[in-house]
Amino acid sequence: MIKSMTGFGRHEIVDDNCKIVIEMKSVNHRYLDLSIKMPKRFNFFESAIRSLMKQYIQRGKVDIFISYEDYNEGKVVLNYNQTLASEYIKYMKQMEEQFHITNDVSTSILAKMPDVLTMEQVEEDEEQIWNVLQKALIGATKKFIQTRETEGEHLKNDLFGKLDNILSLVEEVEKRSPEVLFEYRNKLEDKVKELLQTSSIDEGRIVTEVTIFADKICVDEETVRLRSHINHMKDTLFQEDNIGRKLDFIAQEMNREANTILSKANDKSISQYAIDLKTEIEKVREQIQNIE
């Protein structure tokens, strides 16, 4: 299924530790241009985020917005240094025996001793954060791709309509070309009769002149190639991802054939058909710029 380069996706994950919201939007671009706006604490993951996105997206200017709420921020844990507490008790007993004094150490007193109880900030688990972030990114990307595919389907239908219009113009050129040649022969015969003032005409000379004229205005090769390009583009529209550049190349070739028809045209009708061809092909090229 073809994809538009215009898309939007959003995904949110909330658990006991954090809340992550991912929003993605994109517009047309010749290549893949990723712009990531995220908290500084996520800078470490930028390379991994870019690698992940390249697995799903080939072209477009994509803006990614990441917001993060840490529910553990400011939380602390209380650590009990049992070894140090034992040391305090051991030396207090030793002091009691050495100085014959009462050992009145209680739990509350021992807890106040330096470094027996300490408070530490809860450390971030980078692996856990990346797992949640990756899940959120994939969720947003899938919705983002879905909108691209929906828009891509609309583009495909529109392009098929435009290609049918181009084909109908090609048919008009093919229909008109023999008529131009026939009219030229009649005009040439009438002109010769007028000049010679006789009904006797050198048929061989007439045939030669008509043949030369026909060779100058013949657009059979151009219309055949245009038909081929139209069919090629229709077939390409049924292919999978990353067909935008290929379609653009085919459209350039179609425009080249239309220019040749216009340059060879020695007839008002064919000239107008060629101009209409160029107009329709340009509309196709504009739409193709939206395809990944």
HELIX and SHEET records of a PDB file:
HELIX    1   1 LYS A   40  PHE A   45  5                                   6    
HELIX    2   2 GLU A   46  LYS A   54  1                                   9    
HELIX    3   3 GLN A   82  PHE A   99  1                                  18    
HELIX    4   4 THR A  107  ALA A  111  1                                   5    
HELIX    5   5 GLU A  126  LEU A  196  1                                  71    
HELIX    6   6 GLU A  203  ILE A  217  1                                  15    
HELIX    7   7 ASP A  220  THR A  236  1                                  17    
HELIX    8   8 GLY A  244  LYS A  264  1                                  21    
HELIX    9   9 LYS A  268  ILE A  288  1                                  21    
SHEET    1   A 4 GLY A   7  VAL A  14  0                                        
SHEET    2   A 4 CYS A  18  VAL A  27 -1                                        
SHEET    3   A 4 GLY A  60  ASP A  70 -1                                        
SHEET    4   A 4 LEU A  32  LYS A  37  1                                        
SHEET    1   B 2 VAL A  76  TYR A  80  0                                        
SHEET    2   B 2 LEU A 117  GLN A 121 -1                                        
END                                                                             
